[in-house]
Amino acid sequence: MRISVIVALLMGLSCATHAEVKEASADHLLLQDSRVVHAPPAKLYAALVDIGHWWSSKHTFSSDAAHLSLQADAGGCFCERWNDQSVAHGHVIWANPGHLLRLDTALGPLQDMAVQGVMTFALKPAADGTTLQFEYRVNGASQSGLDKLAPVVDGVMMEQLQRLQRFAETGKADAGKP
């Protein structure tokens, strides 16, 4: 069993564990995930950029995902704004509606570590909807200790991808009550 699965379970995350920490060392990490989302590419892309409706509020600075926005255009901001505060979580470096969205982003505590992160969402038509291929590469100094953070970052990102998938398929990011 991968360590990312154990960390996700310990954190109480209700997420799919398709993902994998492909690489992790003190100075870099690479996360990858591939899943079929039962929605056409255009619908999945529209859901993806509607980030305030699917991102978890517990992974925001304001504790409210409704404060998030994503301008899906080169240079566009993945931002959080509330009261008199604002945070740039990242910037769009490539937007190809229905096909690809790439962000320059060091999320959450990674931002304070002065590391570089590139997050890619690639969408490919599939028989049952869209294959969503996710990749998150983070690089920093050897003192960054990214190998120790990789399982936690993986757990957080897999939670977000599961929420995105539910939102694209059902219009609701939260899991239904059993």
C-alpha distance (Angstrom), angle and dihedral (degrees) to the residues before:
residue distance angle dihedral
M1 . . .
R2 3.79 . .
I3 3.78 118.2 .
S4 3.84 89.8 -124.1
V5 3.82 89.4 63.0
I6 3.80 91.3 51.0
V7 3.80 92.6 48.8
A8 3.81 91.4 47.5
L9 3.80 91.0 51.9
L10 3.79 92.4 46.6
M11 3.79 90.9 50.3
G12 3.80 89.1 52.3
L13 3.77 92.8 -121.3
S14 3.77 115.9 165.6
C15 3.76 97.7 -147.4
A16 3.75 141.2 126.4
T17 3.76 113.7 -101.6
H18 3.80 98.7 -143.4
A19 3.78 89.9 120.1
E20 3.66 128.5 94.1
V21 3.75 135.9 -159.9
K22 3.80 92.2 -128.3
E23 3.80 95.1 -177.6
A24 3.77 134.4 6.5
S25 3.77 131.7 171.0
A26 3.78 134.0 146.4
D27 3.81 91.0 -85.0
H28 3.82 103.6 36.6
L29 3.77 147.7 20.6
L30 3.76 134.3 -166.6
L31 3.80 123.8 -162.4
Q32 3.79 122.9 -172.8
D33 3.78 134.7 -178.0
S34 3.79 134.9 170.6
R35 3.79 124.1 -170.9
V36 3.78 140.0 155.8
V37 3.78 113.3 -115.6
H38 3.80 114.1 -160.4
A39 3.79 94.7 -130.5
P40 3.80 132.1 85.7
P41 3.85 116.7 -98.0
A42 3.81 94.7 -104.6
K43 3.82 91.9 52.3
L44 3.81 92.6 46.2
Y45 3.80 91.4 48.9
A46 3.82 91.0 49.6
A47 3.81 89.1 50.7
L48 3.80 91.4 47.2
V49 3.80 93.8 56.3
D50 3.83 91.0 44.7
I51 3.80 86.3 75.5
G52 3.80 97.2 156.5
H53 3.81 89.4 66.9
W54 3.81 98.8 53.3
W55 3.81 109.6 24.1
S56 3.80 112.9 98.7
S57 3.80 114.6 -105.2
K58 3.81 89.7 -142.5
H59 3.82 88.1 67.3
T60 3.80 96.4 56.6
F61 3.79 131.8 87.1
S62 3.82 92.5 -127.3
S63 3.83 94.7 45.0
D64 3.81 89.0 -124.1
A65 3.81 121.9 93.0
A66 3.81 89.3 -162.6
H67 3.81 85.6 78.8
L68 3.82 90.7 64.4
S69 3.79 124.5 97.9
L70 3.78 134.8 174.5
Q71 3.81 123.1 -159.4
A72 3.80 102.0 -154.9
D73 3.79 96.9 -149.8
A74 3.82 130.5 94.7
G75 3.80 106.5 -77.1
G76 3.80 91.0 16.0
C77 3.77 117.6 144.5
F78 3.79 128.0 -115.3
C79 3.78 90.8 -155.3
E80 3.77 143.1 165.5
R81 3.81 118.5 -150.0
W82 3.80 127.8 -179.8
N83 3.78 135.6 150.5
D84 3.82 104.5 -27.3
Q85 3.81 95.1 -29.8
S86 3.78 134.5 91.2
V87 3.79 138.1 178.2
A88 3.80 128.4 -164.2
H89 3.79 102.7 -145.8
G90 3.79 90.5 -179.3
H91 3.77 148.5 -43.5
V92 3.77 133.0 -109.4
I93 3.79 112.7 -110.1
W94 3.83 97.2 173.4
A95 3.79 129.7 18.5
N96 3.80 121.0 179.3
P97 3.83 106.2 163.7
G98 3.78 113.3 -127.7
H99 3.80 91.6 8.2
L100 3.80 117.0 50.2
L101 3.79 143.8 0.8
R102 3.81 120.2 -175.6
L103 3.80 124.9 -175.7
D104 3.78 134.0 -168.3
T105 3.80 97.9 -139.6
A106 3.78 142.1 149.0
L107 3.79 101.4 -171.9
G108 3.79 128.8 -146.9
P109 3.79 114.0 -34.2
L110 3.81 90.5 4.6
Q111 3.81 87.8 71.3
D112 3.80 91.3 63.6
M113 3.81 90.4 49.9
A114 3.83 92.9 63.6
V115 3.81 92.9 -126.5
Q116 3.80 126.2 147.2
G117 3.80 119.6 -120.2
V118 3.79 131.3 -175.3
M119 3.81 118.3 -169.2
T120 3.80 120.9 -168.8
F121 3.79 130.0 -168.7
A122 3.83 110.5 -171.2
L123 3.82 118.2 -173.8
K124 3.81 122.0 -158.5
P125 3.82 125.5 178.4
A126 3.80 112.4 -108.4
A127 3.81 133.9 -176.6
D128 3.81 91.5 -104.8
G129 3.82 97.7 37.2
T130 3.80 125.0 -69.3
T131 3.77 134.3 -16.6
L132 3.79 106.7 -135.1
Q133 3.79 112.4 -156.7
F134 3.79 113.2 -167.4
E135 3.77 127.7 -169.1
Y136 3.80 130.8 174.3
R137 3.81 119.4 -173.8
V138 3.79 119.9 -174.6
N139 3.81 124.2 -177.2
G140 3.79 130.5 -177.6
A141 3.78 144.3 137.4
S142 3.79 120.1 -50.0
Q143 3.82 87.9 -106.6
S144 3.82 89.4 63.3
G145 3.81 93.2 87.4
L146 3.80 91.4 -148.5
D147 3.81 91.1 160.2
K148 3.81 88.9 66.3
L149 3.81 92.5 46.9
A150 3.81 96.3 44.7
P151 3.84 96.9 87.9
V152 3.80 92.4 49.7
V153 3.82 93.4 45.7
D154 3.80 88.2 48.1
G155 3.81 91.6 52.2
V156 3.79 92.8 49.5
M157 3.80 93.8 47.0
M158 3.79 93.8 46.6
E159 3.79 89.2 52.6
Q160 3.81 88.6 53.3
L161 3.81 92.8 48.2
Q162 3.79 91.4 50.1
R163 3.81 89.7 50.7
L164 3.83 90.7 48.3
Q165 3.80 90.5 50.5
R166 3.82 92.7 50.1
F167 3.81 91.1 46.4
A168 3.82 92.9 50.6
E169 3.81 92.4 46.0
T170 3.81 101.5 39.2
G171 3.80 108.9 12.1
K172 3.82 90.1 -114.9
A173 3.81 124.9 91.2
D174 3.80 97.2 -164.9
A175 3.79 118.6 83.9
G176 3.76 114.0 -110.9
K177 3.77 121.4 -112.0
P178 3.83 112.7 -95.4
